[in-house]
Amino acid sequence: MEKSVFYHAGCPVCLSAEHDIINLVGASNVDVVHLGQDKSKIAQAEHAGVKSVPALVTPNGHVLHINYGASMADVKG
């Protein structure tokens, strides 16, 4: 099975969602990308359809925007 990708920016909302996602799907089934620490992945997230973080991109390409922590414009800073 291909992994999901969880994008976040390190805010409290994002960190809480990260813990919940890992508990739900298991750490081995999700790649976590902290866009605040790895800005080189911002274009990849936007290409996948991420409009705000936290967001989970499923293996079939669906983007699940979870709660609301920051827009991609905020992440780009």
A tleap script that builds the chain and sets N, CA, C and O, in Angstrom:
source leaprc.protein.ff14SB
mol = sequence {
  NMET GLU LYS SER VAL PHE TYR HIE ALA GLY
  CYS PRO VAL CYS LEU SER ALA GLU HIE ASP
  ILE ILE ASN LEU VAL GLY ALA SER ASN VAL
  ASP VAL VAL HIE LEU GLY GLN ASP LYS SER
  LYS ILE ALA GLN ALA GLU HIE ALA GLY VAL
  LYS SER VAL PRO ALA LEU VAL THR PRO ASN
  GLY HIE VAL LEU HIE ILE ASN TYR GLY ALA
  SER MET ALA ASP VAL LYS CGLY
}
set mol.1.N position { 0.843 -1.183 0.000 }
set mol.1.CA position { 0.000 0.000 0.000 }
set mol.1.C position { 0.883 1.240 0.000 }
set mol.1.O position { 1.835 1.331 0.775 }
set mol.2.N position { 0.574 2.172 -0.850 }
set mol.2.CA position { 1.256 3.449 -0.880 }
set mol.2.C position { 0.872 4.254 0.365 }
set mol.2.O position { -0.234 4.112 0.888 }
set mol.3.N position { 1.781 5.087 0.826 }
set mol.3.CA position { 1.537 5.858 2.042 }
set mol.3.C position { 0.752 7.137 1.762 }
set mol.3.O position { 0.799 7.694 0.665 }
set mol.4.N position { 0.040 7.576 2.775 }
set mol.4.CA position { -0.552 8.907 2.768 }
set mol.4.C position { 0.551 9.884 3.137 }
set mol.4.O position { 1.584 9.491 3.680 }
set mol.5.N position { 0.327 11.164 2.841 }
set mol.5.CA position { 1.284 12.195 3.225 }
set mol.5.C position { 0.533 13.231 4.053 }
set mol.5.O position { -0.479 13.781 3.616 }
set mol.6.N position { 1.042 13.489 5.252 }
set mol.6.CA position { 0.445 14.468 6.145 }
set mol.6.C position { 1.321 15.705 6.147 }
set mol.6.O position { 2.482 15.651 6.555 }
set mol.7.N position { 0.763 16.829 5.687 }
set mol.7.CA position { 1.487 18.093 5.636 }
set mol.7.C position { 1.042 18.974 6.798 }
set mol.7.O position { -0.149 19.081 7.092 }
set mol.8.N position { 2.012 19.601 7.453 }
set mol.8.CA position { 1.674 20.549 8.507 }
set mol.8.C position { 2.767 21.595 8.635 }
set mol.8.O position { 3.808 21.517 7.983 }
set mol.9.N position { 2.505 22.588 9.499 }
set mol.9.CA position { 3.442 23.699 9.647 }
set mol.9.C position { 3.965 23.854 11.069 }
set mol.9.O position { 4.670 24.818 11.366 }
set mol.10.N position { 3.631 22.927 11.939 }
set mol.10.CA position { 4.178 22.947 13.286 }
set mol.10.C position { 3.358 23.681 14.321 }
set mol.10.O position { 3.749 23.728 15.487 }
set mol.11.N position { 2.231 24.258 13.932 }
set mol.11.CA position { 1.393 24.965 14.900 }
set mol.11.C position { 0.705 23.957 15.830 }
set mol.11.O position { 0.680 22.765 15.525 }
set mol.12.N position { 0.151 24.412 16.950 }
set mol.12.CA position { -0.516 23.479 17.867 }
set mol.12.C position { -1.639 22.671 17.225 }
set mol.12.O position { -1.788 21.485 17.520 }
set mol.13.N position { -2.435 23.297 16.348 }
set mol.13.CA position { -3.509 22.569 15.652 }
set mol.13.C position { -2.908 21.456 14.808 }
set mol.13.O position { -3.412 20.332 14.800 }
set mol.14.N position { -1.818 21.773 14.090 }
set mol.14.CA position { -1.161 20.794 13.220 }
set mol.14.C position { -0.558 19.642 14.016 }
set mol.14.O position { -0.690 18.480 13.632 }
set mol.15.N position { 0.100 19.964 15.119 }
set mol.15.CA position { 0.739 18.916 15.925 }
set mol.15.C position { -0.291 17.984 16.542 }
set mol.15.O position { -0.073 16.776 16.622 }
set mol.16.N position { -1.411 18.542 16.977 }
set mol.16.CA position { -2.489 17.718 17.520 }
set mol.16.C position { -3.044 16.788 16.441 }
set mol.16.O position { -3.268 15.604 16.688 }
set mol.17.N position { -3.264 17.335 15.242 }
set mol.17.CA position { -3.768 16.522 14.131 }
set mol.17.C position { -2.752 15.452 13.736 }
set mol.17.O position { -3.132 14.327 13.409 }
set mol.18.N position { -1.454 15.798 13.763 }
set mol.18.CA position { -0.415 14.803 13.437 }
set mol.18.C position { -0.504 13.605 14.370 }
set mol.18.O position { -0.466 12.460 13.919 }
set mol.19.N position { -0.624 13.862 15.671 }
set mol.19.CA position { -0.720 12.759 16.626 }
set mol.19.C position { -1.960 11.915 16.376 }
set mol.19.O position { -1.901 10.688 16.442 }
set mol.20.N position { -3.081 12.567 16.089 }
set mol.20.CA position { -4.316 11.826 15.827 }
set mol.20.C position { -4.213 10.985 14.560 }
set mol.20.O position { -4.643 9.832 14.547 }
set mol.21.N position { -3.648 11.549 13.497 }
set mol.21.CA position { -3.507 10.807 12.239 }
set mol.21.C position { -2.616 9.588 12.444 }
set mol.21.O position { -2.947 8.491 11.993 }
set mol.22.N position { -1.499 9.772 13.116 }
set mol.22.CA position { -0.589 8.644 13.360 }
set mol.22.C position { -1.276 7.573 14.189 }
set mol.22.O position { -1.106 6.382 13.926 }
set mol.23.N position { -2.053 7.984 15.193 }
set mol.23.CA position { -2.781 7.003 16.001 }
set mol.23.C position { -3.842 6.268 15.189 }
set mol.23.O position { -4.103 5.089 15.429 }
set mol.24.N position { -4.458 6.962 14.225 }
set mol.24.CA position { -5.513 6.344 13.420 }
set mol.24.C position { -4.977 5.397 12.344 }
set mol.24.O position { -5.482 4.286 12.184 }
set mol.25.N position { -3.964 5.836 11.615 }
set mol.25.CA position { -3.513 5.049 10.464 }
set mol.25.C position { -2.196 4.326 10.692 }
set mol.25.O position { -1.827 3.446 9.914 }
set mol.26.N position { -1.486 4.689 11.750 }
set mol.26.CA position { -0.207 4.045 12.042 }
set mol.26.C position { 0.954 4.785 11.390 }
set mol.26.O position { 0.858 5.210 10.238 }
set mol.27.N position { 2.030 4.935 12.113 }
set mol.27.CA position { 3.195 5.691 11.638 }
set mol.27.C position { 3.788 5.103 10.361 }
set mol.27.O position { 4.362 5.834 9.554 }
set mol.28.N position { 3.656 3.812 10.171 }
set mol.28.CA position { 4.239 3.176 8.984 }
set mol.28.C position { 3.408 3.435 7.719 }
set mol.28.O position { 3.850 3.120 6.614 }
set mol.29.N position { 2.209 4.006 7.879 }
set mol.29.CA position { 1.324 4.243 6.730 }
set mol.29.C position { 1.240 5.697 6.310 }
set mol.29.O position { 0.473 6.041 5.411 }
set mol.30.N position { 2.025 6.558 6.953 }
set mol.30.CA position { 1.948 7.990 6.643 }
set mol.30.C position { 3.338 8.620 6.709 }
set mol.30.O position { 4.115 8.361 7.627 }
set mol.31.N position { 3.628 9.451 5.712 }
set mol.31.CA position { 4.830 10.272 5.732 }
set mol.31.C position { 4.419 11.645 6.247 }
set mol.31.O position { 3.474 12.250 5.741 }
set mol.32.N position { 5.131 12.129 7.252 }
set mol.32.CA position { 4.830 13.433 7.838 }
set mol.32.C position { 5.806 14.455 7.270 }
set mol.32.O position { 7.021 14.260 7.314 }
set mol.33.N position { 5.262 15.550 6.734 }
set mol.33.CA position { 6.080 16.615 6.158 }
set mol.33.C position { 5.789 17.909 6.906 }
set mol.33.O position { 4.675 18.429 6.852 }
set mol.34.N position { 6.785 18.418 7.596 }
set mol.34.CA position { 6.686 19.682 8.333 }
set mol.34.C position { 7.145 20.784 7.382 }
set mol.34.O position { 8.345 20.967 7.172 }
set mol.35.N position { 6.197 21.512 6.809 }
set mol.35.CA position { 6.512 22.512 5.798 }
set mol.35.C position { 7.267 23.709 6.373 }
set mol.35.O position { 7.955 24.417 5.638 }
set mol.36.N position { 7.143 23.936 7.664 }
set mol.36.CA position { 7.897 25.006 8.288 }
set mol.36.C position { 9.381 24.701 8.349 }
set mol.36.O position { 10.213 25.608 8.327 }
set mol.37.N position { 9.707 23.419 8.427 }
set mol.37.CA position { 11.103 23.000 8.494 }
set mol.37.C position { 11.657 22.608 7.129 }
set mol.37.O position { 12.868 22.656 6.917 }
set mol.38.N position { 10.789 22.225 6.210 }
set mol.38.CA position { 11.227 21.790 4.884 }
set mol.38.C position { 10.424 22.520 3.809 }
set mol.38.O position { 9.528 21.949 3.186 }
set mol.39.N position { 10.761 23.783 3.606 }
set mol.39.CA position { 10.014 24.616 2.652 }
set mol.39.C position { 10.147 24.121 1.213 }
set mol.39.O position { 9.367 24.522 0.348 }
set mol.40.N position { 11.128 23.251 0.947 }
set mol.40.CA position { 11.283 22.709 -0.402 }
set mol.40.C position { 10.106 21.813 -0.795 }
set mol.40.O position { 9.939 21.497 -1.973 }
set mol.41.N position { 9.297 21.405 0.168 }
set mol.41.CA position { 8.142 20.533 -0.100 }
set mol.41.C position { 6.846 21.316 -0.326 }
set mol.41.O position { 5.803 20.723 -0.600 }
set mol.42.N position { 6.911 22.645 -0.213 }
set mol.42.CA position { 5.694 23.453 -0.384 }
set mol.42.C position { 5.112 23.279 -1.779 }
set mol.42.O position { 3.902 23.100 -1.918 }
set mol.43.N position { 5.938 23.326 -2.807 }
set mol.43.CA position { 5.447 23.159 -4.182 }
set mol.43.C position { 4.807 21.791 -4.370 }
set mol.43.O position { 3.787 21.674 -5.049 }
set mol.44.N position { 5.391 20.761 -3.778 }
set mol.44.CA position { 4.838 19.400 -3.856 }
set mol.44.C position { 3.452 19.369 -3.211 }
set mol.44.O position { 2.524 18.774 -3.758 }
set mol.45.N position { 3.314 20.004 -2.056 }
set mol.45.CA position { 2.022 20.034 -1.366 }
set mol.45.C position { 0.982 20.773 -2.206 }
set mol.45.O position { -0.148 20.308 -2.357 }
set mol.46.N position { 1.370 21.924 -2.749 }
set mol.46.CA position { 0.428 22.689 -3.575 }
set mol.46.C position { 0.042 21.918 -4.826 }
set mol.46.O position { -1.123 21.932 -5.223 }
set mol.47.N position { 0.992 21.253 -5.446 }
set mol.47.CA position { 0.703 20.442 -6.633 }
set mol.47.C position { -0.297 19.326 -6.309 }
set mol.47.O position { -1.118 18.957 -7.149 }
set mol.48.N position { -0.222 18.800 -5.098 }
set mol.48.CA position { -1.146 17.744 -4.672 }
set mol.48.C position { -2.534 18.289 -4.358 }
set mol.48.O position { -3.488 17.523 -4.219 }
set mol.49.N position { -2.651 19.628 -4.243 }
set mol.49.CA position { -3.952 20.233 -3.970 }
set mol.49.C position { -4.128 20.761 -2.566 }
set mol.49.O position { -5.234 21.151 -2.191 }
set mol.50.N position { -3.068 20.786 -1.780 }
set mol.50.CA position { -3.155 21.282 -0.413 }
set mol.50.C position { -3.355 22.795 -0.446 }
set mol.50.O position { -2.561 23.518 -1.049 }
set mol.51.N position { -4.417 23.271 0.203 }
set mol.51.CA position { -4.743 24.698 0.267 }
set mol.51.C position { -4.450 25.282 1.646 }
set mol.51.O position { -4.225 26.485 1.781 }
set mol.52.N position { -4.453 24.429 2.667 }
set mol.52.CA position { -4.166 24.847 4.027 }
set mol.52.C position { -3.643 23.635 4.787 }
set mol.52.O position { -3.817 22.491 4.369 }
set mol.53.N position { -3.011 23.913 5.893 }
set mol.53.CA position { -2.509 22.821 6.731 }
set mol.53.C position { -3.176 22.911 8.103 }
set mol.53.O position { -3.519 24.003 8.557 }
set mol.54.N position { -3.358 21.785 8.753 }
set mol.54.CA position { -2.923 20.441 8.391 }
set mol.54.C position { -3.795 19.831 7.294 }
set mol.54.O position { -4.986 20.117 7.180 }
set mol.55.N position { -3.157 18.986 6.498 }
set mol.55.CA position { -3.865 18.296 5.422 }
set mol.55.C position { -3.244 16.921 5.207 }
set mol.55.O position { -2.035 16.733 5.339 }
set mol.56.N position { -4.095 15.980 4.877 }
set mol.56.CA position { -3.659 14.617 4.584 }
set mol.56.C position { -3.959 14.322 3.126 }
set mol.56.O position { -5.099 14.459 2.681 }
set mol.57.N position { -2.940 13.918 2.384 }
set mol.57.CA position { -3.131 13.500 0.995 }
set mol.57.C position { -3.132 11.973 0.988 }
set mol.57.O position { -2.148 11.338 1.368 }
set mol.58.N position { -4.245 11.398 0.553 }
set mol.58.CA position { -4.393 9.946 0.570 }
set mol.58.C position { -3.642 9.321 -0.599 }
set mol.58.O position { -3.296 10.018 -1.553 }
set mol.59.N position { -3.389 8.026 -0.538 }
set mol.59.CA position { -2.676 7.354 -1.630 }
set mol.59.C position { -3.344 7.521 -3.004 }
set mol.59.O position { -2.659 7.483 -4.026 }
set mol.60.N position { -4.664 7.704 -3.040 }
set mol.60.CA position { -5.334 7.890 -4.334 }
set mol.60.C position { -5.448 9.360 -4.726 }
set mol.60.O position { -6.130 9.688 -5.696 }
set mol.61.N position { -4.784 10.252 -3.978 }
set mol.61.CA position { -4.704 11.651 -4.364 }
set mol.61.C position { -5.744 12.585 -3.791 }
set mol.61.O position { -5.749 13.772 -4.120 }
set mol.62.N position { -6.624 12.087 -2.944 }
set mol.62.CA position { -7.604 12.968 -2.315 }
set mol.62.C position { -6.933 13.772 -1.212 }
set mol.62.O position { -6.117 13.247 -0.456 }
set mol.63.N position { -7.284 15.044 -1.129 }
set mol.63.CA position { -6.743 15.917 -0.084 }
set mol.63.C position { -7.807 16.109 0.988 }
set mol.63.O position { -8.912 16.573 0.708 }
set mol.64.N position { -7.463 15.748 2.208 }
set mol.64.CA position { -8.358 15.920 3.343 }
set mol.64.C position { -7.815 17.067 4.192 }
set mol.64.O position { -6.822 16.902 4.902 }
set mol.65.N position { -8.461 18.221 4.119 }
set mol.65.CA position { -8.053 19.364 4.931 }
set mol.65.C position { -8.649 19.171 6.322 }
set mol.65.O position { -9.861 19.033 6.482 }
set mol.66.N position { -7.779 19.165 7.313 }
set mol.66.CA position { -8.176 18.833 8.675 }
set mol.66.C position { -8.130 20.094 9.524 }
set mol.66.O position { -7.080 20.722 9.659 }
set mol.67.N position { -9.285 20.465 10.105 }
set mol.67.CA position { -9.345 21.654 10.943 }
set mol.67.C position { -8.776 22.827 10.156 }
set mol.67.O position { -8.932 22.858 8.935 }
set mol.68.N position { -8.143 23.766 10.779 }
set mol.68.CA position { -7.498 24.853 10.042 }
set mol.68.C position { -6.396 25.413 10.918 }
set mol.68.O position { -6.649 25.936 12.003 }
set mol.69.N position { -5.178 25.296 10.434 }
set mol.69.CA position { -4.034 25.830 11.153 }
set mol.69.C position { -3.463 27.040 10.451 }
set mol.69.O position { -3.245 28.078 11.076 }
set mol.70.N position { -3.214 26.918 9.134 }
set mol.70.CA position { -2.629 28.004 8.363 }
set mol.70.C position { -2.880 27.789 6.884 }
set mol.70.O position { -2.952 26.654 6.411 }
set mol.71.N position { -3.012 28.887 6.161 }
set mol.71.CA position { -3.123 28.791 4.700 }
set mol.71.C position { -1.737 28.529 4.122 }
set mol.71.O position { -0.731 28.719 4.806 }
set mol.72.N position { -1.682 28.101 2.883 }
set mol.72.CA position { -0.381 27.892 2.236 }
set mol.72.C position { 0.351 29.223 2.087 }
set mol.72.O position { 1.582 29.252 2.119 }
set mol.73.N position { -0.382 30.325 1.924 }
set mol.73.CA position { 0.255 31.650 1.852 }
set mol.73.C position { 0.968 31.961 3.160 }
set mol.73.O position { 2.063 32.523 3.159 }
set mol.74.N position { 0.336 31.591 4.288 }
set mol.74.CA position { 0.973 31.789 5.587 }
set mol.74.C position { 2.227 30.925 5.733 }
set mol.74.O position { 3.236 31.362 6.286 }
set mol.75.N position { 2.146 29.703 5.232 }
set mol.75.CA position { 3.278 28.775 5.325 }
set mol.75.C position { 4.454 29.308 4.514 }
set mol.75.O position { 5.606 29.218 4.938 }
set mol.76.N position { 4.151 29.867 3.340 }
set mol.76.CA position { 5.213 30.413 2.496 }
set mol.76.C position { 5.903 31.597 3.163 }
set mol.76.O position { 7.088 31.853 2.950 }
set mol.77.N position { 5.120 32.317 3.985 }
set mol.77.CA position { 5.589 33.419 4.785 }
set mol.77.C position { 6.313 34.479 4.139 }
set mol.77.O position { 6.726 35.435 4.797 }
savepdb mol mol.pdb
quit
